[in-house]
Amino acid sequence: MCAAALDVAIIGAGPYGLSAGAHLRTLGLETRVFGPPMEVWRRHMPRGMLLKSDGFASNLSDPQSEFTLKNYCAQNKIPYDDTRIPVPVEVFIKYALAFQKEMVPELDERRVENVERVNGHFRLQIGERDSVTARRVVVAVGISHYASMPTVLSGLPPGRASHSADHHVGTAFKGKKVVVLGGGASATNTAILMHEAGADVLLIARSNSLEFHTGPGDQPRSLWQKLRNPSSGLGPGWKSRFYTDLPDVFHRFPASHRVRIVDRHLGPASGWPMRDRFLGKISMLLGREVVAAQEAGAGVRLTLATRDGRTEEHETEHVIAATGYQPDLARLPFLDASLRDSIATVNHAPELSVNFESTLPGVYFTGLSAANSFGPMMRFAYGADFTARRLARHLRRR
Ligand SMILES: Cc1cc2nc3c(=O)[nH]c(=O)nc-3n(C[C@H](O)[C@H](O)[C@H](O)COP(=O)(O)OP(=O)(O)OC[C@H]3O[C@@H](n4cnc5c(N)ncnc54)[C@H](O)[C@@H]3O)c2cc1C
């Protein structure tokens, strides 16, 4: 049993948790970050993936903005360009782990199993036996508890259906027939992972076409191109520029408007770096929705509805739902029910103040959980800088 009372406990050591930790520890606040570092990126994203975000938009945040991906690549002689060289996921992970060692050296890699309120403080159970108390808690668990599985697959046993988050490597599927469901970046990345591992892959999506972001093209861009589509951390365009530069204005929009924008902005388009590894190599059935799924022999029979009202059947050995992530407070297993009940939500995600504080004073949320409050930037590492600086400004005064 550890008796020390922390000023701030940060749950999660992904880009947001590590960035918040790097800022808060310089303020003289007793801060500790908990969790295995970069776990989602190391274990739940396709190996070999190239990041959708540009190099300049793939930083963790420290107070002096010194430990950037650009500086890390320069020091380690890794090819880098702000927009023209895609960032391999392995480079991003190594960079983030180096950031952690330098900026958040006191990381506790154990998981937080439970958080409850005791005498006006929060008690966190760490691992199986230890606990700490903290005056404030920052929940920085990113996408890790929010994988969204279509209900139509819920009757299938685990060996026949899974979520894209379950697959970091594709070797177990070599020589097998696999269906990947979805039309976004997760779906194309997972289909490529499986195809390159030797699986016979078919991608099935509701949309009639798959979209890929356009590449950086010829650089430098003309003044006209810059005016029409200004650069932003979410890719070029005025809307993206608005969402990255003015998250406080976004925060003032009515809740229903915010939720709609977060659902729709950027749509499901995949990153341009993966386009050539997908198109012409992987089979697709577009304009189809899976309306039923049943075990059939050693595999699965899918019933598909077409846009013109017909149904088709398709058999496969395994279905992977690359159907994204939906924030939902009820799915955070470590939050004691009494805490959860005190937190108001917007479309299942916590409602947050301009300082990322929930309606339960002292409990803060970042990343995907904060997207309905601060906009689409929170779905990407790019939002970590704004978040960490805002948390630091707010918490230093308390
Ligand atoms: C296929 C795919 C591709 C993507 N590509 C990009 C991209 O190119 N660029 C980009 O910016 N974003 C990309 N994203 C989005 C990416 O997930 C977020 O940008 C990023 O992970 C946000 O960081 P985070 O710190 O909020 O969360 P995460 O990276 O999800 O980290 C959360 C951490 O919380 C930890 N955790 C969870 N529960 C506990 C607990 N109880 N105790 C302790 N720790 C806990 C986990 O171990 C995890 O390490 C992609 C997502 C997917 C699925």
The ligand as an SDF file (V2000), in Angstrom:
LIG
                    3D

 53 58  0  0  0  0  0  0  0  0999 V2000
   -5.4840    2.1050  -37.4120 C   0  0  0  0  0  0  0  0  0  0  0  0
   -5.3390    3.4750  -36.7910 C   0  0  0  0  0  0  0  0  0  0  0  0
   -4.5060    4.4110  -37.3640 C   0  0  0  0  0  0  0  0  0  0  0  0
   -4.3340    5.6720  -36.7710 C   0  0  0  0  0  0  0  0  0  0  0  0
   -3.4950    6.5590  -37.3750 N   0  0  0  0  0  0  0  0  0  0  0  0
   -3.2620    7.7450  -36.7640 C   0  0  0  0  0  0  0  0  0  0  0  0
   -2.3280    8.6760  -37.3120 C   0  0  0  0  0  0  0  0  0  0  0  0
   -1.7370    8.4420  -38.3610 O   0  0  0  0  0  0  0  0  0  0  0  0
   -2.0970    9.8390  -36.6430 N   0  0  0  0  0  0  0  0  0  0  0  0
   -2.7330   10.1520  -35.4700 C   0  0  0  0  0  0  0  0  0  0  0  0
   -2.4690   11.2060  -34.8990 O   0  0  0  0  0  0  0  0  0  0  0  0
   -3.6610    9.2990  -34.9550 N   0  0  0  0  0  0  0  0  0  0  0  0
   -3.9340    8.1260  -35.5670 C   0  0  0  0  0  0  0  0  0  0  0  0
   -4.8460    7.2610  -35.0240 N   0  0  0  0  0  0  0  0  0  0  0  0
   -5.6050    7.6830  -33.8380 C   0  0  0  0  0  0  0  0  0  0  0  0
   -4.8360    7.3700  -32.5730 C   0  0  0  0  0  0  0  0  0  0  0  0
   -5.4520    6.2960  -31.9390 O   0  0  0  0  0  0  0  0  0  0  0  0
   -4.7860    8.5890  -31.6750 C   0  0  0  0  0  0  0  0  0  0  0  0
   -4.1750    9.6590  -32.3150 O   0  0  0  0  0  0  0  0  0  0  0  0
   -3.9280    8.3890  -30.4240 C   0  0  0  0  0  0  0  0  0  0  0  0
   -3.8030    7.0580  -30.0760 O   0  0  0  0  0  0  0  0  0  0  0  0
   -4.4240    9.2400  -29.3250 C   0  0  0  0  0  0  0  0  0  0  0  0
   -3.5710    9.1210  -28.2090 O   0  0  0  0  0  0  0  0  0  0  0  0
   -4.1570    8.8610  -26.7470 P   0  0  0  0  0  0  0  0  0  0  0  0
   -3.0270    9.0750  -25.8150 O   0  0  0  0  0  0  0  0  0  0  0  0
   -5.4040    9.6130  -26.5590 O   0  0  0  0  0  0  0  0  0  0  0  0
   -4.6170    7.3470  -26.7530 O   0  0  0  0  0  0  0  0  0  0  0  0
   -3.9550    5.9250  -26.9660 P   0  0  0  0  0  0  0  0  0  0  0  0
   -2.8180    5.9620  -27.8930 O   0  0  0  0  0  0  0  0  0  0  0  0
   -5.1170    5.0550  -27.2880 O   0  0  0  0  0  0  0  0  0  0  0  0
   -3.3680    5.5680  -25.5250 O   0  0  0  0  0  0  0  0  0  0  0  0
   -4.1750    5.2840  -24.4410 C   0  0  0  0  0  0  0  0  0  0  0  0
   -3.3550    4.4850  -23.4460 C   0  0  0  0  0  0  0  0  0  0  0  0
   -4.1670    4.2540  -22.2980 O   0  0  0  0  0  0  0  0  0  0  0  0
   -3.7500    3.0450  -21.7320 C   0  0  0  0  0  0  0  0  0  0  0  0
   -4.7470    2.5410  -20.7970 N   0  0  0  0  0  0  0  0  0  0  0  0
   -6.0080    2.1480  -21.0600 C   0  0  0  0  0  0  0  0  0  0  0  0
   -6.6070    1.7340  -19.9100 N   0  0  0  0  0  0  0  0  0  0  0  0
   -5.6890    1.8840  -18.9260 C   0  0  0  0  0  0  0  0  0  0  0  0
   -5.7050    1.6260  -17.5210 C   0  0  0  0  0  0  0  0  0  0  0  0
   -6.7920    1.1350  -16.9120 N   0  0  0  0  0  0  0  0  0  0  0  0
   -4.5920    1.8830  -16.8030 N   0  0  0  0  0  0  0  0  0  0  0  0
   -3.4860    2.3920  -17.3940 C   0  0  0  0  0  0  0  0  0  0  0  0
   -3.4160    2.6550  -18.7210 N   0  0  0  0  0  0  0  0  0  0  0  0
   -4.5140    2.4020  -19.4770 C   0  0  0  0  0  0  0  0  0  0  0  0
   -3.4620    2.1440  -22.9060 C   0  0  0  0  0  0  0  0  0  0  0  0
   -2.5120    1.1720  -22.5080 O   0  0  0  0  0  0  0  0  0  0  0  0
   -2.9110    3.1250  -23.9440 C   0  0  0  0  0  0  0  0  0  0  0  0
   -1.5040    3.0840  -24.0210 O   0  0  0  0  0  0  0  0  0  0  0  0
   -5.0430    5.9940  -35.5910 C   0  0  0  0  0  0  0  0  0  0  0  0
   -5.8960    5.0610  -35.0130 C   0  0  0  0  0  0  0  0  0  0  0  0
   -6.0550    3.7990  -35.6050 C   0  0  0  0  0  0  0  0  0  0  0  0
   -6.9750    2.8160  -34.9710 C   0  0  0  0  0  0  0  0  0  0  0  0
  1  2  1  0
  2  3  1  0
  2 52  2  0
  3  4  2  0
  4  5  1  0
  4 50  1  0
  5  6  2  0
  6  7  1  0
  6 13  1  0
  7  8  2  0
  7  9  1  0
  9 10  1  0
 10 11  2  0
 10 12  1  0
 12 13  2  0
 13 14  1  0
 14 15  1  0
 14 50  1  0
 15 16  1  0
 16 17  1  0
 16 18  1  0
 18 19  1  0
 18 20  1  0
 20 21  1  0
 20 22  1  0
 22 23  1  0
 23 24  1  0
 24 25  2  0
 24 26  1  0
 24 27  1  0
 27 28  1  0
 28 29  2  0
 28 30  1  0
 28 31  1  0
 31 32  1  0
 32 33  1  0
 33 34  1  0
 33 48  1  0
 34 35  1  0
 35 36  1  0
 35 46  1  0
 36 37  1  0
 36 45  1  0
 37 38  2  0
 38 39  1  0
 39 40  1  0
 39 45  2  0
 40 41  1  0
 40 42  2  0
 42 43  1  0
 43 44  2  0
 44 45  1  0
 46 47  1  0
 46 48  1  0
 48 49  1  0
 50 51  2  0
 51 52  1  0
 52 53  1  0
M  END
$$$$
